[in-house]
Amino acid sequence: MKVEPTKEHLWLQKLVGEWTYEHDAEMEPGKFHKFTGTEVVRPMGDLWVLCEARGEIPGGSMSHMMWTFGYDTNQKAFVGTFIASIMPYMWVYRGSLDAEAKVLTLDTEGPDFSDMSKVSKYKDIIEIKSADERVLRSVMQGQDGKWTEIMQQNYRRTK
């Protein structure tokens, strides 16, 4: 079966390459910490990208992370997953591009980091700033319904 890539599939190819990143994560309310890492994004054919990252985490240890992203033409939505060596949960994404094709917003649900017995809604937002710069922001919906940014990761292309 041969499937022709759509403009959405081609958009994902902008992520392909080698990157370094810095991110600020809120470890306690109002207290952000800076961490760094590297990411290699490679295509899986014309329809998928695989993003493999390694980076620092609180406490000075390292984490290994893997994202998958594609576009499901039947659902007319971007789809993906995220796993990390530091958590037992697989995040499952569904999302869309903005009208200017610069921002991909991915909706998901997962553990509420302030109370692991609860589930919260999240949005991971990938913004293409230029061919060599992008930003990932994560926001979480609190139990009060308000959205709060919990992480921002700034990427720079190295190759």
Backbone as a printed PyTorch tensor [residue, N CA C, xyz], in Angstrom:
tensor([[[  0.8530,  -1.1800,   0.0000],
         [  0.0000,   0.0000,   0.0000],
         [  0.8970,   1.2400,   0.0000]],

        [[  0.6850,   2.1030,  -0.9380],
         [  1.4450,   3.3520,  -1.0300],
         [  0.5330,   4.5110,  -0.6430]],

        [[  0.9640,   5.2710,   0.3560],
         [  0.2050,   6.4300,   0.8150],
         [  1.0300,   7.6750,   0.5210]],

        [[  0.4330,   8.6170,  -0.1570],
         [  1.1220,   9.8720,  -0.4590],
         [  1.0750,  10.7750,   0.7770]],

        [[  2.2090,  11.3700,   1.1340],
         [  2.2080,  12.2640,   2.2930],
         [  1.3730,  13.5180,   2.0150]],

        [[  0.6810,  13.9650,   3.0530],
         [ -0.1010,  15.2000,   2.9770],
         [  0.7600,  16.3680,   3.4450]],

        [[  0.2180,  17.5580,   3.3700],
         [  0.9520,  18.7350,   3.8580],
         [  1.2410,  18.6040,   5.3590]],

        [[  0.3750,  17.9130,   6.0860],
         [  0.5950,  17.7030,   7.5210],
         [  1.7920,  16.7800,   7.7590]],

        [[  1.8920,  15.7170,   6.9600],
         [  3.0550,  14.8310,   7.0620],
         [  4.3330,  15.6000,   6.7560]],

        [[  4.2810,  16.4270,   5.7290],
         [  5.4520,  17.2090,   5.3400],
         [  5.8330,  18.2120,   6.4280]],

        [[  4.8450,  18.7450,   7.1530],
         [  5.1290,  19.6680,   8.2520],
         [  6.0020,  18.9900,   9.3060]],

        [[  5.7130,  17.7390,   9.6000],
         [  6.4790,  17.0090,  10.6110],
         [  7.9490,  16.8750,  10.2390]],

        [[  8.2490,  16.8810,   8.9440],
         [  9.6340,  16.7540,   8.5010],
         [ 10.4920,  17.9540,   8.9410]],

        [[  9.8510,  19.0750,   9.3080],
         [ 10.5910,  20.2310,   9.8230],
         [ 11.3210,  19.8950,  11.1210]],

        [[ 10.8450,  18.8650,  11.8180],
         [ 11.4440,  18.4770,  13.0900],
         [ 12.6930,  17.6180,  12.9080]],

        [[ 12.8640,  17.0310,  11.7290],
         [ 13.9660,  16.0970,  11.4840],
         [ 15.3050,  16.8120,  11.6170]],

        [[ 16.2190,  16.1920,  12.3610],
         [ 17.5600,  16.7350,  12.5450],
         [ 18.0800,  16.4390,  13.9290]],

        [[ 19.1990,  17.0690,  14.2530],
         [ 19.7930,  16.9340,  15.5760],
         [ 19.6560,  18.2640,  16.2960]],

        [[ 19.2860,  18.2040,  17.5590],
         [ 18.9400,  19.3900,  18.3330],
         [ 19.5800,  19.3360,  19.7210]],

        [[ 19.8180,  20.5010,  20.2960],
         [ 20.0870,  20.6180,  21.7220],
         [ 18.9050,  21.3760,  22.3070]],

        [[ 18.6740,  21.1740,  23.5910],
         [ 17.5790,  21.9100,  24.2170],
         [ 17.9310,  22.3120,  25.6360]],

        [[ 17.2600,  23.3580,  26.0660],
         [ 17.2450,  23.7930,  27.4580],
         [ 15.7880,  23.9010,  27.8420]],

        [[ 15.4760,  23.5070,  29.0550],
         [ 14.0960,  23.7080,  29.4730],
         [ 14.0220,  24.1140,  30.9270]],

        [[ 12.9510,  24.8150,  31.1960],
         [ 12.6330,  25.2310,  32.5430],
         [ 11.4260,  24.4250,  32.9760]],

        [[ 11.5550,  23.7280,  34.0890],
         [ 10.4430,  22.9350,  34.6100],
         [ 10.1240,  23.3980,  36.0220]],

        [[  8.8290,  23.4850,  36.2920],
         [  8.3890,  23.8900,  37.6260],
         [  8.4310,  22.6620,  38.5310]],

        [[  9.3890,  22.6490,  39.4570],
         [  9.5600,  21.5200,  40.3510],
         [  8.7420,  21.6820,  41.6260]],

        [[  8.4800,  22.9200,  41.9910],
         [  7.6180,  23.2790,  43.1110],
         [  6.8490,  24.5100,  42.6580]],

        [[  5.7020,  24.7790,  43.2470],
         [  4.9420,  25.9570,  42.8120],
         [  5.8040,  27.2220,  42.8020]],

        [[  5.9050,  27.8320,  41.6100],
         [  6.6480,  29.0650,  41.4570],
         [  8.1570,  28.9230,  41.3720]],

        [[  8.6880,  27.6840,  41.4660],
         [ 10.1380,  27.4790,  41.4190],
         [ 10.4960,  26.6500,  40.1910]],

        [[ 11.1750,  27.3020,  39.2370],
         [ 11.5690,  26.6460,  37.9930],
         [ 13.0490,  26.2990,  38.0410]],

        [[ 13.4080,  25.1850,  37.4180],
         [ 14.7950,  24.7430,  37.3300],
         [ 15.1410,  24.5150,  35.8670]],

        [[ 16.3920,  24.8110,  35.4670],
         [ 16.8380,  24.6870,  34.0850],
         [ 17.5650,  23.3500,  33.9010]],

        [[ 17.2440,  22.6600,  32.8020],
         [ 17.8690,  21.3860,  32.4610],
         [ 18.2270,  21.4150,  30.9760]],

        [[ 19.1780,  20.5670,  30.5710],
         [ 19.6100,  20.5380,  29.1780],
         [ 19.5990,  19.1110,  28.6500]],

        [[ 19.6290,  18.9960,  27.3190],
         [ 19.6690,  17.6760,  26.7090],
         [ 19.8650,  17.7690,  25.2100]],

        [[ 19.8220,  16.6020,  24.5800],
         [ 19.9520,  16.5040,  23.1280],
         [ 18.8070,  15.6730,  22.5790]],

        [[ 18.4950,  15.9010,  21.3170],
         [ 17.4240,  15.1520,  20.6670],
         [ 17.8150,  14.8840,  19.2220]],

        [[ 17.5370,  13.6670,  18.7760],
         [ 17.7000,  13.3000,  17.3710],
         [ 16.3140,  12.9480,  16.8530]],

        [[ 15.8870,  13.6300,  15.7920],
         [ 14.5860,  13.3670,  15.1760],
         [ 14.8570,  12.7890,  13.7940]],

        [[ 14.3110,  11.6030,  13.5520],
         [ 14.5280,  10.9640,  12.2580],
         [ 13.1840,  10.5860,  11.6450]],

        [[ 13.1450,  10.5840,  10.3130],
         [ 11.8910,  10.2030,   9.6550],
         [ 11.7300,   8.6840,   9.6680]],

        [[ 10.5020,   8.2440,   9.6910],
         [ 10.1590,   6.8450,   9.4590],
         [  9.2880,   6.8660,   8.2150]],

        [[  9.9480,   6.7700,   7.0700],
         [  9.2580,   6.9820,   5.8050],
         [  8.8640,   8.4430,   5.6940]],

        [[  7.8050,   8.6890,   4.9220],
         [  7.3250,  10.0590,   4.7390],
         [  6.1890,  10.4240,   5.6870]],

        [[  5.7300,   9.4580,   6.5080],
         [  4.5060,   9.6700,   7.2630],
         [  4.7060,   9.8770,   8.7660]],

        [[  5.8460,   9.4620,   9.3080],
         [  6.0750,   9.5090,  10.7500],
         [  7.4360,  10.1260,  11.0460]],

        [[  7.5740,  10.6800,  12.2500],
         [  8.8830,  11.0600,  12.7650],
         [  9.0410,  10.4450,  14.1520]],

        [[ 10.2820,  10.0730,  14.4550],
         [ 10.6450,   9.5100,  15.7500],
         [ 11.6210,  10.4700,  16.4060]],

        [[ 11.3140,  10.8940,  17.6030],
         [ 12.1330,  11.8730,  18.3220],
         [ 12.7070,  11.1950,  19.5580]],

        [[ 14.0260,  11.0700,  19.6070],
         [ 14.6760,  10.4080,  20.7320],
         [ 15.5640,  11.4050,  21.4490]],

        [[ 15.3070,  11.5920,  22.7360],
         [ 16.0220,  12.6060,  23.5150],
         [ 16.6530,  11.9870,  24.7570]],

        [[ 17.7130,  12.6190,  25.1850],
         [ 18.3710,  12.2850,  26.4500],
         [ 18.6780,  13.6010,  27.1360]],

        [[ 18.3470,  13.6600,  28.4280],
         [ 18.5810,  14.9130,  29.1180],
         [ 18.5850,  14.7710,  30.6160]],

        [[ 19.0290,  15.8530,  31.2420],
         [ 19.0930,  15.9290,  32.6930],
         [ 17.6950,  16.0090,  33.2910]],

        [[ 17.5800,  15.4740,  34.4860],
         [ 16.3380,  15.5800,  35.2460],
         [ 16.6920,  15.9890,  36.6710]],

        [[ 15.7050,  16.3870,  37.4620],
         [ 15.9930,  16.7710,  38.8470],
         [ 16.7610,  15.6730,  39.5760]],

        [[ 17.6880,  16.0810,  40.4050],
         [ 18.5010,  15.1380,  41.1510],
         [ 19.7960,  14.7890,  40.4500]],

        [[ 19.9960,  15.3300,  39.2370],
         [ 21.2410,  15.1290,  38.5340],
         [ 21.3440,  13.8810,  37.6860]],

        [[ 20.2970,  13.0700,  37.6230],
         [ 20.3590,  11.8790,  36.7780],
         [ 19.8700,  12.2130,  35.3670]],

        [[ 19.8960,  11.2110,  34.5040],
         [ 19.5140,  11.3970,  33.1030],
         [ 18.2180,  10.6420,  32.8080]],

        [[ 17.4990,  11.1320,  31.8080],
         [ 16.2890,  10.4800,  31.3320],
         [ 16.4170,  10.2340,  29.8380]],

        [[ 15.8110,   9.1590,  29.3890],
         [ 15.7570,   8.8060,  27.9720],
         [ 14.2970,   8.9070,  27.5730]],

        [[ 13.9910,   9.6580,  26.5090],
         [ 12.6060,   9.9110,  26.1130],
         [ 12.4090,   9.6100,  24.6360]],

        [[ 11.1910,   9.2060,  24.2750],
         [ 10.8750,   8.9020,  22.8830],
         [  9.4710,   9.4100,  22.5630]],

        [[  9.4000,  10.2130,  21.4850],
         [  8.1210,  10.6760,  20.9450],
         [  7.9340,  10.0260,  19.5760]],

        [[  6.6970,   9.7760,  19.2280],
         [  6.3380,   9.4160,  17.8550],
         [  5.2690,  10.4110,  17.4150]],

        [[  5.3790,  10.8920,  16.1790],
         [  4.3700,  11.7990,  15.6430],
         [  4.0370,  11.4180,  14.2180]],

        [[  2.7680,  11.5160,  13.8920],
         [  2.2990,  11.2980,  12.5390],
         [  1.0110,  12.0770,  12.3300]],

        [[  0.4200,  11.8600,  11.1710],
         [ -0.8710,  12.4850,  10.8800],
         [ -1.7960,  11.3940,  10.3850]],

        [[ -2.9220,  11.2370,  11.0700],
         [ -3.9040,  10.2290,  10.7100],
         [ -4.9230,  10.8730,   9.7710]],

        [[ -4.8860,  10.4740,   8.5000],
         [ -5.7670,  11.0970,   7.5030],
         [ -7.2330,  10.7470,   7.7290]],

        [[ -7.5180,   9.6110,   8.3650],
         [ -8.9140,   9.2600,   8.6570],
         [ -9.4750,  10.1320,   9.7770]],

        [[ -8.6660,  10.3470,  10.8240],
         [ -9.1130,  11.1860,  11.9400],
         [ -8.9660,  12.6770,  11.6380]],

        [[ -8.1720,  12.9850,  10.5810],
         [ -7.8350,  14.3680,  10.2620],
         [ -7.2220,  15.0480,  11.4880]],

        [[ -6.2350,  14.3380,  12.0840],
         [ -5.5860,  14.8340,  13.2950],
         [ -4.1540,  14.3150,  13.3720]],

        [[ -3.3020,  15.1260,  13.9780],
         [ -1.9670,  14.6540,  14.3280],
         [ -2.1160,  13.6850,  15.4920]],

        [[ -1.3210,  12.6480,  15.4980],
         [ -1.3570,  11.6430,  16.5570],
         [  0.0660,  11.3590,  17.0060]],

        [[  0.2010,  10.8460,  18.2190],
         [  1.5360,  10.5240,  18.6870],
         [  1.5280,   9.9120,  20.0670]],

        [[  2.7370,   9.5830,  20.5150],
         [  2.9360,   9.0190,  21.8430],
         [  4.2020,   9.6090,  22.4420]],

        [[  4.3140,   9.4890,  23.7670],
         [  5.5270,   9.8850,  24.4840],
         [  5.7440,   8.9040,  25.6170]],

        [[  6.9900,   8.4230,  25.7330],
         [  7.3950,   7.6100,  26.8780],
         [  8.7300,   8.1380,  27.3790]],

        [[  8.9920,   7.8970,  28.6660],
         [ 10.2530,   8.3210,  29.2670],
         [ 10.7190,   7.2600,  30.2520]],

        [[ 12.0290,   7.1470,  30.3750],
         [ 12.6070,   6.1340,  31.2590],
         [ 12.3030,   6.3930,  32.7300]],

        [[ 11.8080,   7.5760,  33.0600],
         [ 11.5550,   7.9300,  34.4560],
         [ 10.0910,   7.8030,  34.8750]],

        [[  9.2260,   7.3570,  33.9590],
         [  7.7990,   7.2430,  34.3270],
         [  7.1740,   6.0240,  33.6640]],

        [[  6.1920,   5.4030,  34.3370],
         [  5.5590,   4.2070,  33.7960],
         [  4.3620,   4.4830,  32.8910]],

        [[  4.1120,   5.7330,  32.5680],
         [  2.9110,   6.1270,  31.8320],
         [  3.2470,   6.4330,  30.3770]],

        [[  2.4200,   5.9530,  29.4420],
         [  2.5500,   6.3210,  28.0240],
         [  1.5210,   7.3990,  27.7170]],

        [[  2.0140,   8.5360,  27.2600],
         [  1.1490,   9.6450,  26.8790],
         [  0.7120,   9.4280,  25.4410]],

        [[ -0.5790,   9.6410,  25.1690],
         [ -1.1310,   9.4750,  23.8230],
         [ -1.7020,  10.8240,  23.3980]],

        [[ -1.2810,  11.2800,  22.2080],
         [ -1.6310,  12.6070,  21.7260],
         [ -2.6050,  12.5760,  20.5600]],

        [[ -3.3780,  13.6610,  20.4720],
         [ -4.2110,  13.9600,  19.3110],
         [ -4.2270,  15.4720,  19.1980]],

        [[ -3.9590,  16.0110,  17.9880],
         [ -3.8870,  17.4550,  17.9070],
         [ -4.0200,  18.0050,  16.5080]],

        [[ -3.7760,  19.3260,  16.4080],
         [ -3.9540,  20.0240,  15.1390],
         [ -2.9810,  21.1990,  15.0370]],

        [[ -2.8010,  21.6410,  13.7830],
         [ -1.9810,  22.8130,  13.4860],
         [ -2.8380,  24.0710,  13.5040]],

        [[ -2.2180,  25.1860,  13.8320],
         [ -2.9220,  26.4590,  13.7270],
         [ -3.0350,  26.8480,  12.2460]],

        [[ -3.7900,  27.8830,  11.9580],
         [ -4.0510,  28.2970,  10.5740],
         [ -2.7830,  28.7090,   9.8300]],

        [[ -1.7730,  29.2050,  10.5480],
         [ -0.5270,  29.6480,   9.9120],
         [  0.4920,  28.5140,   9.7910]],

        [[  0.1490,  27.3240,  10.2540],
         [  1.0250,  26.1460,  10.1990],
         [  2.3540,  26.3670,  10.9130]],

        [[  2.3040,  27.0710,  12.0420],
         [  3.5020,  27.2940,  12.8510],
         [  3.4160,  26.6100,  14.2050]],

        [[  2.1960,  26.3510,  14.6890],
         [  2.0090,  25.8170,  16.0350],
         [  1.1740,  24.5400,  15.9780]],

        [[  1.7470,  23.4590,  16.5040],
         [  1.0430,  22.1840,  16.6290],
         [  0.6510,  22.0150,  18.0880]],

        [[ -0.6480,  21.9130,  18.3570],
         [ -1.1470,  21.7210,  19.7150],
         [ -1.6320,  20.2860,  19.8440]],

        [[ -1.0540,  19.5840,  20.8160],
         [ -1.3510,  18.1690,  21.0450],
         [ -2.0360,  18.0170,  22.3940]],

        [[ -3.2300,  17.4620,  22.3890],
         [ -3.9940,  17.2380,  23.6110],
         [ -3.7130,  15.8410,  24.1380]],

        [[ -3.6630,  15.7210,  25.4750],
         [ -3.4470,  14.4300,  26.1020],
         [ -3.9780,  14.4640,  27.5270]],

        [[ -4.0170,  13.3180,  28.1560],
         [ -4.3560,  13.1960,  29.5680],
         [ -3.2990,  12.3540,  30.2390]],

        [[ -3.0690,  12.6390,  31.5180],
         [ -2.0870,  11.8680,  32.2540],
         [ -2.1630,  12.1550,  33.7280]],

        [[ -1.2330,  11.5670,  34.4720],
         [ -1.2540,  11.7490,  35.9270],
         [ -1.1030,  13.2120,  36.3150]],

        [[ -1.8510,  13.6140,  37.3200],
         [ -1.7280,  14.9560,  37.8870],
         [ -0.5120,  14.9190,  38.8040]],

        [[  0.5280,  15.6730,  38.4530],
         [  1.7790,  15.5880,  39.1950],
         [  1.6580,  16.0730,  40.6340]],

        [[  0.6030,  16.8360,  40.9560],
         [  0.4140,  17.2680,  42.3390],
         [ -0.3620,  16.2400,  43.1520]],

        [[ -1.0750,  15.3370,  42.4730],
         [ -1.8090,  14.2520,  43.1370],
         [ -1.8950,  13.0970,  42.1460]],

        [[ -0.9470,  12.1690,  42.2250],
         [ -0.8210,  11.0880,  41.2440],
         [ -2.0410,  10.1580,  41.1900]],

        [[ -2.9660,  10.2820,  42.1360],
         [ -4.1780,   9.4570,  42.0850],
         [ -5.2180,  10.0620,  41.1430]],

        [[ -4.9580,  11.2830,  40.6570],
         [ -5.8910,  11.9760,  39.7680],
         [ -5.3200,  12.0640,  38.3630]],

        [[ -6.2110,  12.2730,  37.3980],
         [ -5.8300,  12.4560,  35.9980],
         [ -6.1220,  13.9060,  35.6260]],

        [[ -5.2040,  14.4980,  34.8770],
         [ -5.3870,  15.8750,  34.4100],
         [ -5.2660,  15.9250,  32.8950]],

        [[ -5.7770,  17.0130,  32.3300],
         [ -5.6250,  17.2700,  30.9040],
         [ -4.3770,  18.1110,  30.6990]],

        [[ -3.6790,  17.8310,  29.5900],
         [ -2.4660,  18.5430,  29.2350],
         [ -2.5250,  18.9340,  27.7680]],

        [[ -1.7260,  19.9360,  27.4200],
         [ -1.4810,  20.3040,  26.0310],
         [  0.0250,  20.4600,  25.8830]],

        [[  0.5900,  19.7710,  24.9080],
         [  1.9710,  20.0060,  24.5180],
         [  1.9090,  20.7900,  23.2170]],

        [[  2.5840,  21.9170,  23.1980],
         [  2.4730,  22.8710,  22.1020],
         [  3.8480,  23.0520,  21.4780]],

        [[  3.9780,  22.6520,  20.2080],
         [  5.2400,  22.7710,  19.4810],
         [  5.1200,  23.9570,  18.5300]],

        [[  5.9990,  24.9260,  18.7030],
         [  5.9940,  26.1120,  17.8440],
         [  7.2930,  26.1740,  17.0630]],

        [[  7.1820,  26.2600,  15.7470],
         [  8.3460,  26.4210,  14.8830],
         [  8.6580,  27.9140,  14.8080]],

        [[  9.8080,  28.3170,  15.3370],
         [ 10.2260,  29.7240,  15.3120],
         [ 10.9870,  30.0400,  14.0290]],

        [[ 11.8300,  29.0940,  13.5900],
         [ 12.5950,  29.2150,  12.3480],
         [ 13.0470,  27.8060,  11.9770]],

        [[ 13.7780,  27.6680,  10.8810],
         [ 14.2580,  26.3450,  10.4630],
         [ 15.1720,  25.7240,  11.5130]],

        [[ 15.7830,  26.5530,  12.3510],
         [ 16.7520,  26.0610,  13.3250],
         [ 16.3570,  26.2900,  14.7750]],

        [[ 15.1050,  26.6860,  15.0030],
         [ 14.6660,  26.9700,  16.3750],
         [ 13.2010,  26.6010,  16.5340]],

        [[ 12.9160,  25.9070,  17.6250],
         [ 11.5300,  25.6000,  17.9600],
         [ 11.3720,  25.5910,  19.4750]],

        [[ 10.1260,  25.6600,  19.9170],
         [  9.8080,  25.7000,  21.3410],
         [  8.7280,  24.6660,  21.6200]],

        [[  8.8770,  23.9620,  22.7330],
         [  7.8480,  23.0520,  23.2340],
         [  7.3900,  23.6050,  24.5710]],

        [[  6.0980,  23.8440,  24.6860],
         [  5.5100,  24.2730,  25.9670],
         [  4.5120,  23.2200,  26.4000]],

        [[  4.4950,  22.9290,  27.6880],
         [  3.4960,  22.0190,  28.2450],
         [  2.6430,  22.7960,  29.2280]],

        [[  1.3330,  22.6530,  29.0710],
         [  0.4000,  23.2760,  30.0050],
         [ -0.5050,  22.1960,  30.5750]],

        [[ -0.9000,  22.4080,  31.8210],
         [ -1.7480,  21.4400,  32.5210],
         [ -2.9990,  22.1440,  33.0090]],

        [[ -4.1300,  21.4500,  32.8850],
         [ -5.3810,  21.9890,  33.4120],
         [ -5.5240,  21.5210,  34.8560]],

        [[ -5.6010,  22.4780,  35.7600],
         [ -5.7570,  22.1540,  37.1750],
         [ -7.1620,  21.6840,  37.4930]],

        [[ -7.3180,  21.1980,  38.6920],
         [ -8.6340,  20.7300,  39.1470],
         [ -9.6520,  21.8760,  39.1530]],

        [[ -9.1550,  23.1390,  39.1730],
         [-10.0340,  24.3150,  39.1230],
         [-10.3990,  24.7110,  37.6950]],

        [[ -9.8710,  23.9610,  36.6940],
         [-10.1780,  24.2370,  35.2960],
         [ -9.2210,  25.2120,  34.6180]],

        [[ -8.3210,  25.8250,  35.3670],
         [ -7.3760,  26.7940,  34.8040],
         [ -6.1620,  26.0820,  34.2210]],

        [[ -5.6640,  26.6320,  33.0990],
         [ -4.4720,  26.0960,  32.4360],
         [ -3.2420,  26.8300,  32.9500]],

        [[ -2.1940,  26.0450,  33.2820],
         [ -0.9460,  26.5950,  33.7970],
         [  0.2210,  25.9920,  33.0340]],

        [[  1.1520,  26.8480,  32.6020],
         [  2.3560,  26.3380,  31.9480],
         [  3.2340,  25.6600,  32.9930]],

        [[  3.6360,  24.4230,  32.7090],
         [  4.4780,  23.6840,  33.6420],
         [  5.8840,  23.4460,  33.1060]],

        [[  6.0850,  23.6900,  31.8080],
         [  7.4020,  23.4470,  31.2270],
         [  7.5250,  24.1790,  29.9090]],

        [[  8.7370,  24.6970,  29.6540],
         [  9.0550,  25.2580,  28.3460],
         [ 10.4340,  24.7440,  27.9540]],

        [[ 10.5320,  24.2320,  26.7510],
         [ 11.7830,  23.6550,  26.2530],
         [ 12.1400,  24.3640,  24.9490]],

        [[ 13.3430,  24.9370,  24.8920],
         [ 13.8070,  25.6820,  23.7270],
         [ 14.8590,  24.8600,  22.9920]],

        [[ 14.5990,  24.6050,  21.7140],
         [ 15.4580,  23.7660,  20.8870],
         [ 16.2460,  24.6090,  19.8910]],

        [[ 17.5020,  24.1920,  19.6640],
         [ 18.3420,  24.7740,  18.6170],
         [ 18.9010,  23.6280,  17.7900]],

        [[ 18.7850,  23.7640,  16.4670],
         [ 19.2880,  22.7280,  15.5580],
         [ 20.8190,  22.7520,  15.5660]],

        [[ 21.4170,  21.5430,  15.6370],
         [ 22.8730,  21.4310,  15.5110],
         [ 23.2530,  20.8160,  14.1660]],

        [[ 22.3380,  20.0580,  13.5540],
         [ 22.5520,  19.4570,  12.2230],
         [ 21.2320,  19.3350,  11.5020]]])
